[in-house]
Amino acid sequence: MASQTSSPATVGELVSVTKVVDGDTIEVTGGRKVRFLGIDACETDTRGGREARESLELSVSGQQVRLVADGRRDVDDYGRLLRRVERDSTYVSDYDPYINDIGLSLIGDDAVGVYERKNDAPAAYLAELRERDYSSARDCTGTPVAPASSGGGNYVSNGDVNMPDGALTGGYCARKWWC
């Protein structure tokens, strides 16, 4: 059972998302940059990072969100606000009453993981993020190319049956069909 670290009724600052910087950082009203507390997405120069940013753009671009200060520090080393980011919604799901926490929804993405370095998120929130994360490794290589039905495609034939070229080089092998 998930801990109850966030709530749809949490009080925080209501802002508009003006830009998605990458998979774990947004820009809001007033040009302020906000880093999602407790999560880490692949960098945008990777395929997984581009996918994480696109996913976040679909979720929050042009929307109003609620910023909740919940960490030990207010800003990170780069001057970004450290916040839990929640949808501004009165919708409450019977299945998951904490569905409005965007960070909790992002953690299921292959290109997003729990931030393990200098993490300022509360222990209970980190535990909830880890519970919802399906793997301890992020995959920055992106979504694999599906096999071509004609038997062609970008596949090696040196004994690595049905493995895309480069599948096990230069990236993580987490939560993928070939692992």
Summary of the structure (lengths in Angstrom):
residues: 179
radius of gyration: 17.9
end to end distance: 28.2
largest distance: 57.7
contacts: 526
relative contact order: 0.20
helix: 18%
strand: 23%
